Amino acid sequence: MIQEIFGSLVFNEQAMRSRLPKETFKALAQTRKTGKPLSEEVADVVANAMKDWAVEKGCTHFTHWFQPLTGVTAEKHEAFLNPDGNGRVMMDFCGKELVRGEPDASSLPTGGLRATFEARGYTGWDPTSYAFIKGKTLYIPSVFISYSGEALDKKTPLLRSMDEISRQSLRILRLFQNRDVKRVIPTVGAEQEFFLIDEEMYNKRPDLKVSGRTLFGAPPVKGQELSDHYFGSIQKRVKAFSHALNQELWKLGVPCRTEHNETAPAQHEIAPVYEDANTATDHNQLMMDLLKNTAQDHGMVCLLHEKPFQGINGSGKHNNWSLCTDTGYNLLEPGETPQEDAQFLIFLCAVIKAVDEHQDLLRLSVATASNDWRLGGYEAPPAIISIFLGEELTGVLEALENHNTYVKESTGGMSVGVHMLPRIPKDSSDRNRTTPLAFSGNKFEFRSLGSSSSTATPNIVLNTIVANALCEFADILEKAESFQTACQNLIVQTIKKHKRIIFNGNAYSAEWVKEAQKRGLLNLASVPDCLPYLTTEKNLTLFQKYNILSEGELFSRQEVLAENYSSTIAIEGRSMLDIARRDLLPAILKQLDILCTTSYHKKAIIGKEGSEMNTIFALNDLCEAMYKSIEQLESALKTAENTQGSIEKTQVYRHQVLPEMNKMRSIADKAEVLSERSLWPLPSYGEILESV
């Protein structure tokens, strides 16, 4: 069954072989491999075959599917329709339409790259990612650029970074006499976490509907304390949802293999097999879209916000990144020979160097207003970037650094020096869930991504910074008189210079924060702290050197990130004001009225006040505090809105608006537990988390 449906809605290699002339297929395969443009004649043949295939499967429209700087996908649908002049129409689709589209994209964020009246943007077919069908529409994965050629999307710089890391990796492989490899491919497997709640509960929570997270809510009586949800039996309703989800994902060629309950109540995870970074990013965007649509079909809502419930574990997306050759060899896996192990150590050291030198960019790549709530909690790594290697691999590196004997109990001592490298242990470390980047045998697991984020930006950064490290290594090794000696020395020097980034302990601990500060590591706790780093001279030089992002493109992304942060908090703040005024205050006043009426009658009958007076006084104090809080939050929002400069504005939202929002929430949550359940207008945490 799976074999029959998998990829059935994808114009994949099998579909191409069966529908394209041999020479056309070869030309397209060459384009997919090298990025060389297709001729107009070949594009016409491909477009016609793609159209026929799609129409046979019921399609009436096509769309260039792209990934603008919103973080989600965009699409403009057009019919396979061409009037024939005789009152009839033909189903038509030519190479020009396949290769390029022109959406009216004036309202998509550009971060100042162009004015609003400059509406023209171009989509360009990405032939390295297969076209697919959703509903009655043929989706064509595409890049998105401006009229003057700037990248307005996330796919364009991702593809550029993939080309660059391949180029620099090949330089290293050639030094190890590897002539067979023609391309090195960054691979990614993105584990996706999410919450499922009942749609009826969701519709009663205006905060969830507007912002994706609960802005109010007292802790539930039972949360995740017993760890009885993690890897537990999947509920019948969720199982039906998962079955339907997998069917749709498999049809679209998304190789999802793993699913399970996560730690928090109502939280789940789904994970695919590894793919190239570009395809993995496309597939993760598809997955997020299908998660939401499939949940709706089953009377549920999928929450992808990083922290939908305060005090309950939030959701992340673990980005498992590695480097593989087109011959099927993983460059981050220890080898079978000393030469392969030396090659492994060069690539490993390149990652260590890259992460240490570019902590700021890695932190920036996962920076969003919603992920700020999650990072540093006990469900996510801290904002401090570090690498976990495990005790055994770290021991090998320390022995290399100090020219000592590395002792492994099972094998005894191994001499380490300029003439001999130790055999590298395979998969010899436990998993560390507290660290941002954990090496796990043959890949690095970047655990800091937020659940709602695109995987494109983190992988653009990983590809670029590692490519830069490999370039510097290749520059040294290509000039060396003795490659073996230079290789050994380079490994040792890299370990000595960058070992501060390696930490195998508990990254959640307060001790690590102090230790990281001593090591000189960055601790960028929020988006406003990160923003200035994106356009430092060092980072502008890095991205321009490899033509990944121009100076203008980098400044535009900084502007978009700042605008998104401020807009997110502004929307949440206005939502809190609306709910507090129209829902919470009336509920508190009604509860006070009931209690005061009861107290009045009790005193009239028995001659003295009852114990309910304590609750009356407490609720009255909270009511007055709520009125004051509304005034203070409203004032803070006005200050933020009137602040000039996008980065300066984020600081006001971070340091003035958010504290007022937190104060209001504290007041409301205290009032909730003092109010009759039927009077409180918002479903409680307990009701929501147990709704499915």
C-alpha positions in Angstrom: 0.0 0.0 0.0 2.7 2.5 1.0 4.8 1.5 -2.1 1.8 2.2 -4.3 0.9 5.6 -3.0 4.3 7.0 -2.1 5.2 9.8 -4.5 2.0 9.2 -6.5 1.3 13.0 -6.6 4.9 13.9 -7.4 6.4 14.6 -10.9 9.5 12.6 -9.8 12.2 10.8 -11.7 9.9 7.8 -12.4 7.2 10.1 -13.9 9.8 12.0 -15.9 11.4 8.9 -17.3 8.1 7.6 -18.5 6.9 10.8 -20.0 9.9 12.7 -21.3 11.9 11.9 -24.5 15.3 10.4 -23.5 17.3 13.5 -24.6 14.9 15.8 -22.7 15.2 13.7 -19.6 19.0 13.8 -19.8 19.0 17.6 -20.2 16.7 18.0 -17.2 18.8 15.6 -15.2 21.9 17.7 -16.0 20.0 20.9 -14.9 19.0 19.2 -11.7 22.6 18.2 -11.1 24.5 21.3 -12.1 21.9 24.1 -12.1 22.6 24.8 -15.8 19.5 26.5 -17.4 17.3 24.6 -19.7 16.9 25.7 -23.3 13.5 27.1 -24.2 12.8 24.1 -26.4 13.5 21.6 -23.6 11.5 23.6 -21.1 8.5 23.5 -23.5 8.7 19.7 -23.7 9.0 19.4 -19.9 6.1 21.8 -19.3 3.8 19.9 -21.7 4.6 16.6 -20.1 4.1 18.0 -16.7 0.8 19.5 -17.7 -0.5 16.3 -19.2 0.5 14.3 -16.1 -1.2 16.8 -13.8 -4.4 17.1 -15.9 -4.7 13.3 -16.0 -4.8 13.5 -12.2 -7.5 16.0 -12.2 -5.6 19.3 -12.1 -7.1 22.5 -13.5 -4.6 25.0 -12.2 -0.9 25.5 -11.6 1.0 27.7 -9.2 4.6 28.7 -8.6 5.0 27.8 -4.9 7.6 30.0 -3.1 8.9 30.9 0.3 8.8 34.6 1.0 10.3 36.3 4.1 7.0 35.7 5.9 8.3 32.3 7.0 5.4 30.5 5.4 4.7 29.7 1.7 2.9 31.7 -1.0 1.1 30.7 -4.1 -0.8 32.3 -7.0 -3.0 29.9 -8.9 -3.6 30.1 -12.7 -5.7 27.8 -14.9 -4.3 25.7 -17.7 -6.6 27.8 -19.9 -6.0 29.3 -23.3 -9.0 30.5 -25.5 -8.7 29.2 -29.0 -10.6 32.1 -30.7 -13.7 30.0 -31.5 -15.4 30.3 -28.1 -13.6 27.2 -26.8 -10.5 26.8 -24.7 -7.4 24.6 -24.7 -5.5 23.2 -21.7 -2.2 24.9 -22.3 1.1 25.2 -20.4 4.4 26.3 -22.0 8.0 26.3 -21.0 8.0 30.1 -20.4 5.1 29.6 -17.8 7.0 26.8 -16.2 10.3 28.5 -15.8 9.0 31.9 -14.7 6.0 33.6 -13.1 5.1 37.1 -12.1 3.0 37.4 -9.0 1.8 40.8 -7.8 3.9 40.7 -4.6 3.7 44.3 -3.4 2.3 43.2 0.0 5.0 40.6 0.8 7.7 41.8 3.2 11.0 42.9 1.6 12.7 44.7 4.5 13.1 47.9 2.5 14.6 46.3 -0.7 11.9 48.0 -2.7 9.0 50.4 -2.1 5.4 49.3 -1.9 4.6 50.7 -5.3 7.3 48.5 -6.8 5.1 45.5 -7.0 6.9 43.3 -9.6 8.5 40.1 -8.3 9.5 37.0 -10.3 9.2 33.4 -9.4 11.6 31.0 -11.0 11.2 27.2 -11.2 13.6 25.3 -9.0 14.1 22.1 -11.0 16.1 20.5 -8.1 12.8 20.1 -6.2 10.0 18.0 -7.7 6.7 19.5 -8.7 3.7 18.0 -6.9 -0.1 18.1 -6.8 -2.3 19.4 -4.0 -6.0 19.4 -4.5 -6.6 20.3 -8.2 -3.4 22.3 -8.5 0.1 21.5 -9.8 2.6 23.1 -7.5 5.9 24.2 -8.9 8.6 24.8 -6.3 10.2 28.2 -7.1 12.6 30.9 -6.0 11.3 34.5 -5.6 13.4 37.5 -6.7 12.8 41.2 -7.2 12.7 43.0 -10.5 16.4 44.0 -9.9 17.5 40.5 -8.9 17.5 40.6 -5.1 16.4 37.4 -3.2 13.0 38.0 -1.6 12.7 34.5 -0.4 14.5 31.8 1.7 15.0 29.2 -1.1 17.4 31.3 -3.2 20.1 31.8 -0.5 19.6 28.1 0.6 20.4 26.9 -2.9 23.4 29.2 -3.1 24.7 28.0 0.3 24.3 24.3 -0.9 26.4 25.0 -4.0 29.1 26.7 -1.9 29.5 24.0 0.7 29.7 21.5 -2.1 32.5 23.5 -3.8 34.6 23.8 -0.6 34.0 20.2 0.5 35.3 19.0 -2.9 38.5 21.0 -2.4 39.1 19.0 0.8 38.1 15.7 -0.7 40.5 16.2 -3.6 43.4 16.7 -1.1 42.5 13.2 0.2 42.8 11.9 -3.4 39.0 11.4 -3.7 38.2 11.9 -7.4 35.0 10.1 -7.7 32.8 12.5 -5.8 31.2 15.2 -8.0 29.0 16.9 -5.5 28.6 17.1 -1.7 25.1 17.5 -0.4 24.0 18.9 3.0 21.3 16.6 4.3 18.6 17.4 6.8 16.0 15.5 8.8 13.6 17.8 10.6 11.8 16.4 13.6 8.5 18.4 14.0 6.7 18.9 17.3 3.2 20.2 17.7 0.1 20.3 19.9 -3.4 19.0 19.0 -6.4 20.4 20.8 -10.2 20.2 20.2 -11.5 22.8 17.7 -14.4 23.8 20.0 -11.9 24.7 22.8 -9.8 26.6 20.4 -12.8 28.7 19.2 -13.5 29.7 22.8 -9.9 31.1 23.2 -9.6 34.4 21.3 -5.9 34.6 22.4 -5.1 31.3 20.7 -7.0 32.3 17.6 -5.1 35.7 17.3 -1.6 34.8 18.5 -1.3 31.0 18.5 -0.6 31.0 22.3 -2.6 31.4 25.5 -2.0 34.9 26.8 -3.9 34.0 30.0 -4.2 30.7 31.9 -3.7 29.4 35.4 -1.6 26.2 35.7 -3.6 22.9 35.4 -4.1 20.6 38.4 -2.2 18.0 36.4 0.3 18.9 33.8 3.3 16.8 32.6 4.6 15.9 36.1 4.1 12.2 35.8 5.6 11.9 32.4 2.8 9.6 31.5 2.2 11.2 28.1 5.7 10.8 26.7 5.9 7.8 24.3 2.5 6.7 25.7 -0.3 5.0 23.8 -1.6 7.2 21.0 -5.2 8.1 21.5 -7.7 6.8 19.0 -8.6 10.3 17.7 -5.0 11.2 17.3 -4.2 7.9 15.6 -7.0 8.5 13.0 -5.5 12.0 12.4 -1.9 10.5 12.0 -3.1 7.9 9.6 -4.8 10.5 7.4 -1.7 12.8 7.7 0.7 10.0 6.7 -1.4 9.1 3.7 -1.2 12.7 2.3 2.5 13.1 3.2 3.4 9.8 1.5 1.5 10.8 -1.7 3.6 13.9 -1.8 6.8 12.0 -1.4 7.5 13.1 2.1 9.3 10.2 3.8 7.7 10.4 7.3 8.6 7.4 9.3 8.4 8.2 13.0 5.5 9.5 15.2 5.0 9.5 19.0 3.5 11.4 21.9 5.8 14.1 23.3 6.4 15.1 26.9 3.5 17.6 27.4 -0.1 16.6 27.4 -1.6 17.0 23.9 1.9 17.3 22.3 3.2 15.0 19.5 6.1 14.6 17.2 6.5 13.4 13.6 9.9 12.9 11.8 11.0 12.1 8.3 14.0 10.3 6.9 16.9 12.5 5.8 16.8 14.3 2.5 18.9 17.0 0.8 18.5 20.4 2.6 16.4 22.0 -0.1 13.9 19.1 -0.4 13.8 18.7 3.3 12.9 22.4 3.7 10.2 22.1 1.0 8.8 19.0 2.7 8.8 20.6 6.1 6.7 23.5 4.8 4.3 21.0 3.3 4.2 19.1 6.6 3.3 22.1 8.6 0.5 23.0 6.2 -0.9 19.5 6.1 -0.7 19.2 9.9 -3.1 22.2 10.2 -5.4 21.1 7.4 -5.6 17.5 8.5 -6.3 18.4 12.1 -9.2 20.6 11.0 -10.6 17.7 9.0 -10.7 15.8 12.3 -12.3 18.5 14.4 -9.0 19.5 16.0 -6.6 22.4 15.7 -2.8 21.9 15.3 -0.8 24.5 17.3 2.7 25.1 15.9 3.5 28.0 18.3 6.7 27.4 20.2 5.0 28.0 23.6 1.3 27.8 23.5 0.9 27.0 27.2 2.8 28.7 30.0 4.5 26.3 32.4 4.0 23.4 29.9 6.8 22.2 27.5 6.9 24.1 24.2 7.5 22.7 20.8 10.7 22.7 18.7 12.0 21.4 15.5 15.3 19.4 15.6 17.3 20.0 12.5 19.6 16.9 12.0 22.3 18.2 9.6 25.1 16.3 7.9 27.2 16.2 4.7 26.9 13.4 2.2 28.6 12.8 -1.1 26.8 11.9 -4.3 28.4 8.5 -4.0 26.6 7.9 -0.7 29.3 8.5 1.8 28.6 10.5 5.0 31.5 12.9 5.7 30.6 13.2 9.3 30.9 9.5 10.1 34.2 8.0 11.3 35.7 5.9 8.7 37.2 2.4 8.4 40.8 3.5 7.7 43.2 6.1 9.2 42.9 8.2 6.1 39.1 8.2 6.4 39.4 9.1 10.1 41.7 12.0 9.3 39.2 13.2 6.7 36.4 12.9 9.3 38.4 14.9 11.8 39.0 17.7 9.2 35.2 18.0 8.6 34.4 17.7 12.3 36.9 20.4 13.1 35.5 22.6 10.4 32.1 22.4 12.1 33.7 23.2 15.5 35.5 26.2 14.1 32.4 27.4 12.3 30.1 27.2 15.3 32.6 28.9 17.6 33.3 31.8 15.2 29.6 32.3 14.3 27.6 31.7 17.4 25.8 34.9 16.7 24.5 33.8 13.3 23.3 30.4 14.6 21.4 32.1 17.4 20.0 34.6 14.9 18.9 31.8 12.6 16.4 30.6 15.2 15.4 34.0 16.6 11.7 34.8 16.7 9.4 36.3 19.3 7.7 33.0 19.8 10.9 31.0 20.2 12.1 33.5 22.9 9.5 31.9 25.2 11.0 28.5 24.7 14.8 28.8 24.6 16.4 28.4 27.9 13.4 26.5 29.4 13.6 22.9 30.4 12.3 21.8 27.1 14.8 23.5 24.8 18.5 24.4 24.7 19.6 27.7 26.2 20.3 30.8 24.0 24.0 30.1 24.5 25.4 28.2 21.5 27.6 25.2 22.3 28.5 21.8 20.9 28.1 18.4 22.6 30.5 15.7 21.3 30.3 13.1 24.0 33.1 12.2 26.4 34.8 9.7 24.2 35.1 11.9 21.1 36.1 14.8 23.3 38.7 12.6 24.9 40.2 11.8 21.4 40.4 15.5 20.6 42.0 16.4 23.9 44.6 13.6 23.4 45.4 15.0 20.0 45.7 18.5 21.3 48.1 17.5 24.1 50.0 14.7 22.2 49.0 12.3 24.9 48.0 8.6 24.8 44.3 8.2 24.4 43.1 5.2 26.5 39.9 3.4 25.7 39.1 0.6 28.1 38.1 -1.9 25.4 41.2 -1.3 23.2 44.0 -0.1 25.6 46.2 2.9 24.7 46.6 4.4 21.3 49.5 6.7 20.4 48.5 10.1 19.3 51.0 12.5 17.6 51.9 14.0 14.3 52.4 10.6 12.7 49.4 8.7 13.9 45.7 9.5 14.5 43.6 7.4 16.8 40.8 5.3 15.4 37.7 7.3 16.0 34.9 5.6 17.9 31.5 5.3 16.2 28.3 6.4 17.9 29.9 6.1 21.3 28.2 8.9 23.2 24.8 9.3 24.8 22.4 11.9 23.6 22.4 15.3 25.2 19.0 17.1 24.9 20.2 20.2 26.7 22.7 21.4 24.1 21.9 23.4 21.0 24.2 21.3 18.7 24.7 17.7 19.6 26.9 15.4 17.5 25.2 12.0 17.3 27.4 9.6 15.4 27.2 11.0 11.9 25.2 14.2 12.1 24.8 17.4 14.2 21.4 17.8 15.8 20.6 21.5 15.9 17.9 21.5 18.6 17.2 25.3 18.9 14.8 25.7 16.0 11.2 26.7 16.9 8.4 24.5 15.8 6.8 27.1 13.5 10.0 28.2 11.8 11.2 27.4 8.3 14.3 25.2 8.3 15.8 27.3 5.5 17.5 30.0 7.6 19.4 27.7 10.0 20.6 25.6 7.1 21.7 28.6 5.1 23.8 29.6 8.1 25.2 26.1 8.8 26.1 25.6 5.1 27.7 29.0 4.8 29.8 29.0 8.0 31.0 25.4 7.5 31.9 26.2 3.9 33.9 29.2 5.1 35.8 27.0 7.6 36.5 24.4 4.9 37.7 27.1 2.5 40.2 28.4 5.1 41.3 24.8 5.7 41.7 24.1 2.0 43.7 27.3 1.5 46.2 26.1 4.1 46.4 22.4 3.0 46.7 23.1 -0.7 49.9 25.1 -0.1 51.4 22.6 2.4 54.7 20.8 1.5 53.6 17.8 3.5 49.8 17.3 3.4 49.9 14.7 6.3 51.8 16.9 8.7 49.8 20.0 7.8 46.6 18.1 8.3 47.6 16.9 11.7 48.8 20.4 12.7 45.6 21.9 11.5 43.4 19.6 13.5 45.5 20.2 16.7 45.5 24.0 16.2 41.7 24.1 15.5 41.0 22.1 18.7 43.2 24.4 20.8 41.7 27.6 19.4 38.0 26.6 19.4 37.5 24.0 22.2 35.7 26.6 24.3 32.5 25.8 22.3 32.5 22.2 23.3 30.4 21.4 26.5 29.2 18.0 27.4 27.5 18.8 30.7 24.0 20.1 31.6 23.4 23.2 29.5 20.3 23.9 31.5 22.3 24.6 34.7 23.0 28.0 36.2 26.7 26.9 36.5 26.9 26.6 32.7 25.7 30.2 32.2 28.6 31.4 34.4 31.1 29.0 32.8 30.0 30.1 29.3 30.6 33.7 30.3 34.1 32.9 31.5 34.7 31.2 28.1 33.6 34.3 26.3 30.5 32.7 24.7 27.6 34.9 23.7 24.3 34.8 25.6 21.8 36.5 23.3 18.6 36.0 25.3 16.1 37.6 22.9 15.5 38.8 19.4 16.4 42.4 20.2 19.7 41.2 21.6 20.5 39.2 18.4 19.4 41.8 15.8 22.5 44.0 15.6 24.8 41.0 14.9 23.3 40.2 11.6 24.8 43.2 9.8 28.2 43.4 11.5 31.2 43.8 9.2 32.2 40.2 9.8 28.9 38.8 8.8 28.4 41.1 5.8 31.8 40.1 4.6 31.1 36.4 5.1 27.8 36.2 3.1 29.1 38.5 0.4 32.3 36.5 -0.1 30.4 33.4 -1.1 27.5 35.3 -2.9 24.9 33.9 -0.5 23.4 37.2 0.5 24.3 40.7 -0.5 24.5 43.6 1.9 21.1 44.8 0.9 19.6 41.3 1.3 21.1 41.0 4.8 19.8 44.4 5.9 16.4 43.5 4.5 16.3 40.4 6.6 17.3 42.3 9.7 14.4 44.7 9.0 11.9 41.9 8.5 13.0 40.1 11.6 12.6 43.3 13.6 9.2 44.1 12.1 7.9 40.6 12.8 9.1 40.7 16.4 7.4 44.1 17.1 4.2 43.2 15.2 3.9 39.9 17.1 4.1 41.5 20.5 1.9 44.4 19.5 -0.8 42.0 18.3 -0.5 40.0 21.6 -0.7 43.2 23.7 -3.8 44.5 21.9 -5.4 41.1 22.2 -4.7 41.1 26.0 -6.3 44.5 26.3 -9.4 43.4 24.4 -9.9 40.1 26.4 -9.2 41.9 29.7 -11.8 44.6 29.1 -14.5 42.6 27.4 -14.2 39.2 29.0 -12.1 39.0 32.1 -13.2 42.1 34.0 -16.9 41.4 33.5 -16.3 37.9 34.8 -14.5 39.1 37.9 -17.2 41.8 38.6 -19.9 39.2 38.2 -18.1 36.8 40.6 -17.7 39.7 43.1 -21.4 40.5 42.8 -22.4 37.0 43.6 -20.1 36.8 46.6 -21.1 40.2 47.9 -24.8 39.3 47.6 -24.2 36.0 49.4 -22.3 37.8 52.1 -25.0 40.5 52.5 -27.7 37.9 53.0 -25.6 35.8 55.4 -24.9 38.8 57.6 -28.6 39.7 57.6 -29.6 36.2 58.7 -26.8 35.2 61.1 -25.5 38.6 62.1 -21.9 38.3 60.9 -19.7 38.2 57.9 -18.6 34.8 56.5 -15.3 33.4 55.3 -16.2 34.5 51.8 -15.0 38.0 52.7 -11.4 36.9 52.2 -12.2 36.0 48.6 -14.2 39.2 48.1 -11.2 41.3 49.3 -8.8 39.3 47.2 -10.9 39.6 44.0 -11.6 43.3 44.6 -7.8 43.9 44.8 -7.3 41.9 41.6 -10.1 43.9 39.9 -8.5 47.2 40.8 -5.1 45.9 39.8 -6.5 44.8 36.4 -7.9 48.3 35.7 -4.5 49.8 36.5 -2.7 47.1 34.4 -4.9 47.9 31.4 -3.9 51.6 31.6 -0.2 50.7 31.9 -0.2 48.2 29.1 -2.0 50.6 26.8 0.6 53.3 27.6 3.5 51.0 27.0 2.0 50.0 23.6 1.6 53.6 22.6 5.3 54.3 23.6 6.4 51.3 21.4 4.3 52.3 18.5 5.7 55.9 18.5 9.3 54.8 18.8 11.3 55.5 15.6 13.7 52.9 14.2 12.8 49.2 13.8 15.6 47.9 16.1 14.9 50.5 18.7 11.2 49.6 18.6 12.0 46.0 19.4 13.8 47.1 22.6 10.7 49.0 23.8 8.5 46.0 23.1 11.0 43.7 24.9 11.7 45.9 27.9 8.4 47.9 28.4 5.5 46.1 26.7 6.3 42.5 27.6 6.7 43.2 31.4 3.3 44.9 31.4 1.8 41.9 29.6 3.3 39.6 32.2 1.9 41.6 35.0 -1.6 41.5 33.5 -1.4 37.8 33.0 -0.4 37.2 36.6 -3.4 39.2 37.8 -5.8 37.4 35.5 -4.4 33.9 36.4 -4.9 34.6 40.1 -8.5 35.8 39.5 -9.2 32.6 37.5 -8.5 30.3 40.4 -10.8 32.4 42.6 -13.7 32.4 40.2 -16.5 29.9 39.6 -15.6 27.7 36.7 -18.8 28.5 34.8 -18.3 32.2 35.1 -14.7 32.3 33.7 -15.0 33.0 30.0 -11.9 31.1 28.8 -11.5 27.3 28.9 -8.9 26.3 31.4 -5.6 24.7 30.7 -6.9 21.4 32.1 -9.9 21.5 29.7 -7.8 22.3 26.7 -5.0 19.8 27.3 -7.5 17.0 27.9 -9.8 17.9 25.1 -8.4 15.3 22.6 
